[in-house]
Amino acid sequence: MGATIPIMPIALYALALGGFGIGLTEFGTIGLLPQIGSDFHISAATAGYLVSGYAISVAFGGVFITIAVTKLERKKVLLSLMTLFVVGNFISGVAHTFSIMMVGRVVSALCHGAFFGIGAVVATDLVDQNKKARAVSIMFTGLTVANVLGVPFGTWIGQHFGWRSTFITISGIGIAAFLAILALVPIDPPHDSESGPRTIREELQVFKQRQVWYSLFITIFGFGGMFGGFTYIAYTLTKVTHFADSTIPYILFLFGIGIFIGNYFGGKSADKNLRATISGYLGGLLVILVIFAITAANKPASIICIFLMGILGFAPASAVQTRVMRYAKSAPTLASGANIASFNIGNTIGASAGGFLIAQKFGYTSPLWSAAVITAIALVIFYIADRDEKNIAKPAR
C-alpha cells in the first residue's frame, strides 16, 4: 500500500496567501523602478531606495514590531499586520510624491518581518511535532511563488495599466489574505507559553542562549551566500555567459522554480533530520557556487547551476526557522521575527560583498566567489553550533 499524503491544516494556506502578497510587494517593485523614476523625475539610484529602504524596514519590523506585539493574541496581530500591509501598498499606489511613496513602502515593510515571524509560530502550533518544518515551508510557499512571479507580475501589470495599478492590485491580495486569516486561522492564547516570560525584558533573555545566536548567524550567512550569488546574476549571464538580455527573465523564472522545489523538499527533510538538512543543503550550495564561478562562460552549465542554486539556496529556510524556535521555547515569536530580520541582513551583506568586488574590477563572476565564501562561513558556524550542542541538553528531533 502506498504512503498516504498527510493533510495539513487549511489555515496554513491562509498564511501562505498573506506571504504571497508580502512577497509580491518585495519583488514586484523591482521591474517598476524605471517607470517610477520617470514619473517622479528621480535617478535610478534614488528609485532604488524603494528596494533598499524596504529591506531595512523589514529588518527593523522583524524585531521591534514583534517585541511590541509578542504578548498579544497572534490571530489579531496577523490581521492587524495585514491591515497595515494593505494601507501601505495603497499609499504607494496613490502617492503623488516620491517621499509619500517611500512612506507607503516603509509602512508595508514593517509588517513583513513580523508577519512571517509570528506566522511561523502559528504554523507550527497547528501541527504535530513531526510536521513543524513542513508547516513552516507551506507558509513560506507564498513567498517562493512570489519570488517566481513577483518581477514578471509587477512588470506586466505596470506596463499595461501603469505602475500604480500594481500596488492597488497587491492591496487587493492583502484584503483577500485578511479575510482568509479571519475565517481560517484559529484563535490562540496570547502568550508564547504558559510558563513563558511576562515582560519584554524577560522576552529578551532568550538572546542569552548561544544556540539562538548560532541559528541567526547561520541564517545571515547562509542566505547571504544565496542572495550574494543571485543579486548580480543578470550581469554574469549577459557579460560572462553572453546570454541575450531577452532570455534573462526566463532563466530567472527557472531559478524561481528551483526555489519552489527546494522549499517543498527542504521542509520534508527538515522534519526527518534538521541537522542533515541544514548542513547538506548549505554544503551543496557551496559546491554549486564554486562550480558556477568556474563554468560561468558555459551556457548549459550556467543554466543547470542557476536551477540548482534555487533548490539548494532556499531549501534550508524552514529548517533554520524551525531551529531558532526550537532553542527559543520561552520566546519563539520574538526569535522567529529576529530570524526573518536576519534573512534581510544576509541579503544586504551578500549583495554588498558582490557589489564591492565588481567595483574593484574583479569581474562579474566575483559575486559567485564571495557568495561561496559567505556560505562557507555559514557552514563553519553550523558545525560550531552542532559541536556546542553536544554539551547541552539536546531537543527532541
N, C-alpha and C positions, 0 to 999 in steps of 0.2 A: 504494500500500500504506500502510495507516495506521501511525502511530507505535506502537512497542511500549512497554508499560509496564515500566519497569525493576524487576526483582525485587530487593528489599532483603533483607539477611540476617535470618533469623528471630530472631537474638539481640537485634535492636533492639526486638522486641515484648516480649521478656522484660524489658528495661529499661523499656519503656513501662508494663508491668504494675506494676513497682515504683513508677514515677512516679504511677500511678493511685492506689495505696494511700496514698502520701505526700500526694497532693493531697486525698484524702478526709479525712485527718486534719486538714489545714489548714482546709478549707472546711466539712466536715461538722459541726464543733463549733458553728458559728455559730447554727444553728437549735435547738441543745440548751441554750443558755445559760439560758433561763428555768427549765427543768426542773432543771438542775444547781444553779442558785442557790436554788431552792426546797428541794431535798434537803439542801443544806449550810447553809441559812439564812444566805445571804450576799446582799449587794446586787448589783444589775446591774453596777455599776462594778467590784466585786471579781470577779465572774464573768468580766468582760471581760479580766481578766489572763490567762485561759486562751488568749485570742487574741493579745493584745499580747506576752505573755511568750513565746509560741511564736515569733512573728516575730523577737524579739530573739535567741532561742536559735538560730534558723535562720541569722541573720547571723553569729553567733559561730562556729557549727559550720562554716559555709561556708568560713571562713578557717582557723581554728585546728585543727579536726579534719582538714582537708585537708592542712595543713602536717605534722601528726603522721603521716599515713599515705602521703604522696606518694611515698615510695621503696619502698613495698610492692607486691606483686602486686595489680593492680587487681581481679581477679575475687574474690580472697579478701577484699579490702576491701569490695567491694559486698555480699558475703554477710554479712560482719560487721555492716555498716550495716543490712541488712535484719533481722538478728537483734536489733539494738538497737531498731529500729523496732517489731518485734513485742513485745518486752519492755516498751517504753514505753507502748504502747497497752493492753497487758494490765494494767499497773499502774494506768492511768487507769480502766480498766473495773472493777477490783475495789476501788479506793480507797474508804475509809470516812471520810476527812477531806479537806478541800479542799487542805491542804498536800501530802498524799501524791499527790493527783491532779495537782497542779502539778508535782511531781517527774516523774510519768509524761509530762506534756506536754513538759517540758524534755528528757527523755531521747529521746523520739521526734523532737523538733525538731532535735536536734543532728545527726541523720543526714540531715536534709532537704537542706541546702546541699551537704554533701559528696557525697551520692548523685548529685544532679544534676550537680555539678561533675565528678566522676570519671566518671559515666555518659556525659557529653557527650564526653569524651576517648575513652572506649572506643568509643562510637558512631562517631566519625569515623575511628577506626583500622580499623573493619570494612569501610569502603567506599573507592572510588576518590576522587581529588581532586575530581572534578566532581559528587560526590554528598554531600559532607560536611554541608552545611547541611540537606539533606533528611533525612540520618541523625539529626541533632540534633532536627529537627522531629518525627520519628517518636517519639523518646524523649519529647519534650515532649507528644506526643499524650495520654499517660496523664494528664498534669496538666490538659490542656484538657478532657478528658472529665470529670475530677473536678470541674473548675470548673462544668461544665454540671449534673452530677448530685449534686455534693457536698452542698449545702444540702438539697435535697429528699430525697436518700438518707438522710442522717443524721437529718433531722427525722422522716421516715416510720418508720424503724426505732425511733427513740426514742419516738415516740408510741404505737406498737403493742406494743413489747416492753421499754420502759424505756431510758433514755439509756445505761446501762452496756452494753447489747447492741450499740450502735453501735460502741463501741471494741473489743469482743470480735470483732465481725464484721470490722472493719478489720485486727485482728491475724491473722485467718484469711486475708485477702487478702495480707498480708505474708508468711505462710508459703507461699502459692501462688507469690508472686513469688520468694521464696528458692529454691524448687525449680526454677522456670523458669530463673533465672540459673545455678543449679548445673548444669542439664542443657544449656543452650543457649549460654551465653557462653563463648567460648574462653579458655584460659589465655594471659596476655600477659606480656611482660617487665616486671619490677618497676620499671624506671626510665623517666623521661619520654623520654629519648633516650640513645643510646649515648655521645654526647659531652656530654650534659647535666650539670647541676650534681650534685654528690655530697653536699652538706651542705645543711641547712636555710638556713644563711646565704647560700649560693650560690643557692638557690632564690629567696630574697627579692630577689636582684639584678634579677629580672625587672621589679620595680616601679620600676626606674630608667628604664624606657622610657616616653617620653611617650605613645606610641600606646596602650599598655596602660591608662594612666590616662584617656586620652580615651575609650576604649571603656567603662570602668567608669562614667564620668560620663554618657556617653550612655545607659547602662542606667538609672542612678539617676534622671535627669530625664525620659528618655523614658517609662519605666514609672511614674515618679512622677506624670506627667501623666495616664496612663490610670487608675491607681488613685485619683488625686485626684478625677477626674471620676466614678468609679464608686462610691466609698465611700458617698456620701450621696445616691445616685441614687433610693433609695426615698423620701426626703424631697422631692426635686424632683418626682417623679412624683405624689405624693399632695398636696403643698402648692401646687405651681405648676401642674402639668398637670391635677390633680384626677382622677386615676385612683382607683378604689376599691382599698382595701387588698387585697382578694381577687384582684385582677388582677396584682399586683406579681410574684408567683412566675413567672407565665407570661412576663412581659416580661423578667425576669432570665434565664429559660431561653433566650429569643431572643438575649440578649446572649451567653450561653454558646455557642450555636450559631455566632454570629459569630466568637467566639474560635477555635473548632474550625476553621472555614473559613479564617480568617486564618493560623493556624499552618500549615495544609497548603500554601496558596499562597505564604506567606512563605518557607517552606523551598525550594520550587521556584525562586522568583525569585532567592533569595539565591545559589544555585549558578550562576545565569546572570550576575548583576551585583549584587555585595554592596553597592556604594555606592548604586546606584539604589534598591535595596530599602529600605535604612535611611532615606535622605532622602525617598523617595517616600511611604512609609507614615507616617513621622513628620509630614511636611507635610500629608498627608491627614487625620491625626488632629487636627492643629491646626485645620484648616479646619472639621472636623465639630464639634469642641468649641465653636468660636465660633458656628456655626450653631445648635447645640443650645441654647446660652445665650440666643440671641436668640429662638428659636422654641419655648422650653420650654412655653409655655402652649397650644401646638397639639398635640393628641393624635397625629394621623397623623405629623406631622413628628418628634415625640419618639420614636416607635417606630422610625422609619427611622434616626434619628440613633443610637439605642442599638445597633441592629443593626450599623451601620457602625462605631461605636466598638469593638465587639467584634472586628470584622475587622481594622481598622486598628491597634488598640491592641496586639494580641499578635503580629501578623504579623512585626514585626522581631525577635522573640525569638531565633529560631535564627540570624538574621543577626548580631546583636551578640555572641551566644555564640561563633559561628564567628570573628568579627573579633578578639575578645580572645585566642582561642587561636592565631590566625594570627600575632599580634605577640608571642606569648609562647612561641615554639617551644622554648625551653630549659626552660620550666617550665609547660606548658599545663595540667596538673592543678591547680596552685595558682591560676593566673589564672582558670581556669574556675570554681573554687569561690568565688573572690572576686567573680566576676560574678554568681553566684547570690545571694551576700550582698547585692550591690548592688540586686537586684530588691526585696529586703525593705526596704532603706534607702529606696529610692524610694517604696515603698508607705507607709512611715511619714511621709516628707516630704509626699507628696501628700495623705494623709488629714489630717495636722496642719494644713496650709495651709487646706484646705477647712473644717475644724472651727473654726479661728481666725476665718475670715471670717463664718461663721454666728454664732459667739458675739458678734461685733462688730455684729450686726444688719444684715449686708449682704444677707440673703435666701438662699433656697435654690437660686438659680442661681449664687451666688457661687463655689461649688466648681468649677463648669464654667469660669468665667473664670480662677481661679487655676490650674486644670489646663492651660488653654491657654497661660498664661504659662510654666509649668514645661516644657511641651512645646516651646515656642519656645526656651527655654534649651538644651534638648537639641539642637535643630536648629542653633543657633549653635555649640555645642561640636562638632557633627559637621562643620560647614563649616570650622571652625578646624583640626580634625584632618585633614580632607581636603586643605586647603591645605598644612599642615605635611608631609603625606605626600609631597608632590611634591619635598620637599628631602631625602628619604631613599630608600633602595632600595625599590622597590615590590614587594610579594609577588605571585606569580602569581595571577591570578583563577581 
